[in-house]
Amino acid sequence: KSARNTGVYSDGYTSSRLGFKGEEALGNGLKAVFQLESAISQDDKDARWGSTRQAFVGLTSSSFGTVKLGTQSSLSDSWHGGAGAENMGNLSTRNIIGGVKGSFANTKQPGITYVSPSFSGLTVGAGAFFIDEGGEKSTVKYNGKIKNSDDRQTVYQIGANYANGPITAAVTFAALDRDFGKSSKEYTVSGGYDFGVAKLTAGYEATKDIYMDGTASAYEGKAGLYDFATWSLGLSVPVMANGKVHLGYSQTDNDGKKNDSEAWMLGYEHTLSKRTTVYAAYQYLDNDKR
């Protein structure tokens, strides 16, 4: 079905935010770092300081790497961006199509991460993120048996990132561990090459064993496990002194319900200064296969 909306919207290209960050030298090359930021919504009359962005403290050194504690971007959010292959933020086809349904790793959550120093452009990292720290125990029925649950959910993630010259590449794996039931898994691979006259990028994301209903009914057999996959292609072409044309395509597949979708995007961005960019985009989403 077609739909049309008219209004004033924010976060078209990227999420608006206000934040503070800093560092303090502790000696011997060791630094303490912090970052505190909040999302800002210009189209929300109730907009206020919130906690939807990053808020962390950490230690960093060129010899051992960086450790961060607090609400922060996961490895996949930092390295793959979650913005699709065409490098146009929230306007990308991955976001238009809805990303990978059931995605749990490409986000910002409270946790702890470690990222190594760079070895000729290569870094490795690991993290643990606490989506739900648990609480009062309840009983649910799982595989015909009564189980005690405190609703704890923890994401464990490992990965590697490479950025050197015209080449970028990243791979991450994450597992969502519950206090009972089957663990969900998420795989993400992305890469790009800058030819100078154009930059070609691609990405692939897959989630396995996703409970689409997060309530206890999902574990009672009333909602099944599903697998999802999305792949994306992007092309960015510099034009004029400060402009870029972006072209992108994404396709997603739901093995559980066979409701594939695909999206196209043609966009243009023009940089007016270090802080000001204007942009326009045409987006097309096809859900006819649903």
N, C-alpha and C positions, 0 to 999 in steps of 0.2 A: 504494500500500500504506500502511496505517496504521502508526504507530509510537508508542511510549510510553517516556518516560525518567523516572527518579526519581533525584534527587540534589541536591547543593548546587552552585549555579552563581553566578558573578560576571559582571559586565559586562552585566547584563540591560538596564538603561536606557542606561548609557554606560560607557565603559571606565574602570576605576579607575586612577589614576596618582598618582605623587609627583614633584614637580618644584620647580625653583628658577628664578626669573627676576629680572632687575634692569636698571638703566640708569645711565649716568653722563653728566652734562652735560659737553660738550666746548667749549662756548662758541658764541656767535652762533646759538643755537637748535639746534645739532647735538648729538645724543645717541648714545652707544654703547649697544646693547641686547644681552641674551643670554637664552637659555632652555635649560634642561636638564631633561628629564623622563623617567620610566620607567613603563611599564605595571606594574600590580600585579594579580595574580590570586589571589583568596582561595580558589579551589577547586583550586589546584595546589600539591601538597606540595613541588614543586621551584621554587616562585616565587622569583625573585631579580631584582636590578637588571638591566634589559635595555636594548635600544636600539630598541624598537619604537615609540617616541614621538619627539617633536621634540628636537633638540639643535642650536642654531644661534647665531650671532653676527650683528650687523648695525649699520647706521647709519640714523638716522631724523631727519627735520626736517620741520617744517610747510610749508617752502617747496619742497622737492624730492621729498619722499616717503620711502619706506623701502626699503632694500636689505638682504637677508638671505642669509647663506651657511651651509650645513649641512643637516642632515636636518630637513625641515619639511613642513608641509601644502602641497599644491599649491593653485593658485587655485580649482579646482573643489571641493576638499575644504574650503577655508575658506569659500567663498561659497555653495556649494550644500549643504555639510555631509555629503553622502553618507548622510543619515539619513532620507531620504524626506520626503514633503510634510506629514506630520501632526505634525512637531515632537515626536516621542517617542523620539528617539535610536535605539538598537539594536533597539527593539521595533517600529519602523516597518515598513510593508508592503514597502518597497523592500528592506530587509535580509532580511525573511522570504522573499521571492521570490528572493533571491540577487542583487539589484541588476542591473546590466547585465553579463551574462556577457562576459568578455574585457575588462572595464574596466581600463585601465592608468593613467588620469590622475587618478582620484579617490582619491588615496592620499597617503602620506608617504614621500618619497624624498630622498636627498642631492642638493642642487642650489643654484641661485641664483635669487632672485626680486626683482622690482621692482614696487612698488605706489605709484601717484601720490598726491599729497595729495587731499583731498576737495574737489570743486567742487560745492557745494550738494547734497551727498549722493552725487555720482558719482565713482567712482574707476576707474582702468584699471590693468592690470597685465600683466606678462609673466614667463615663467620657463623655465628649462631644468633638467631633472631626469635624473639618471644612474641608470637602473635597473640597467644592467650596464656597467661601464666597460671591459669587454673584457679580454683576456688572451692566452694563447698561441694562435696561429693554428691552425686546422684546416681541412680541406677538406670541402665538402658539395656535393651535386648539386642544382642549381637550374635548372629549365627545360631539363633535358637537358644542362647544362654544368657542369663542375667549377669551383667558386668557392672562393676563400680567405676564411675568416671568422675574426674575433676575438671574435664574439658580443657586439659592442658594441650597446647599445640606449639611446637618448636620447629623452626626451619634451620637446617644445617646446610651450609653452602661452601663449595670450593670452586676455584677457577683460575684461569690464567689470562693475561692481557698482554698484547704486543702492539707497540706503536713506535715505528722507526721509519723516518723518511716518508715516502708516499704510501706505505703499507700500514694498515691497522687490522687487528684480528683479536677476537676474544672467544673464550668458551667457558661456560659455567654449568655446574650440576648442583641441584638442590633437592633435598628430601624433607617433606613435612611429616614430622613424627607426632603421633597422637598417643595418649596414654592407653589406648586400645584401638583395634581396627587396623586396616591396611594403610601403610604409609604412601602418600602421594609423592610423585617425582616430577622434576622439571629440568629440561635440557634446553640450553640456548647457545647458538653459534652465530657469530656475525663477523663480517670482514669488509674491507674496502681498499680501493687503490685509486690514488689521485694521479691522473695523467697530466695534470696541469690545465689542459683545455677542458677537462671534465673529470668528475669524480664518480666512480661506480661503486655502489655498496649493495650488500645483500645480508639477509638475516633469516634464521630458522629457529622457531621455538616450538617445543612440544611439552605437554603435560600429560601424565599418566596416572590412572587410578584416582580420578577426582570424584568426590561425593558432591553432586550438584546441590543437594539439600544439606545445609550445615547442621540441621537439627537432628535429634535422636532418631527421627523416622527414617533418616538415610541409612542407618545401620540396622534397621529392622526389615530391610528388604523392600521398602516402599519406594526407594529411589536407588538407582544403580550406579555403578562406577563407569566413568566415561574417559575417553582419551581425546585430546585436542591437539591440533598442529596448525601453525601459521608460518608461511614463508613470504618474504618481502624482497622486492628489488627497488633500487633507487638510483637516480641519475641527477647530478647537480652540475650545471654548466654556468661558469662565470660569464656575464655579459656586461658591457660598459665597465666603468671603473669600480662601482660599488654595488652592482646588482648580480643576482643569481636566479636562474630558472631551475625549478625542481620538478622532476617527474617521478612518480612512484606507483607501484602496483603491489597488492597483497592478496593472498588467498588463504582462507582458513577452512579446516575440515574437522567435523565432529563425527568420529567413528560410531558414537553411540546412537545418534539420531539421524545421521546422514544429512545434516542441514548445512551444506557448504555455502560460503559467501565469498565475494570478491569485491575489491575496491580499487579505484583509480584516483590519482590526484595530479593536477597541474598547478604549480604555484610560482610566484615571483616574490622575492624579497629585495629590498633596497636599503642599504645602510646609510643613514644620514650623519651619524656620529658614532662614537663608541657606546653611547647609551640609547640611541634612538634608531629604530628600524620600522619601516612601513612594509606591508606585505599584502598579498591578495592570493586567493586560491580557489580553484574549482574542484569539487569532490564529487565522486560518483560511487554509490554503493548498490550492489546487486545482490538481493536476497531471494531471487526467484527459485533457487534450488532448495529452499526450505519447504 
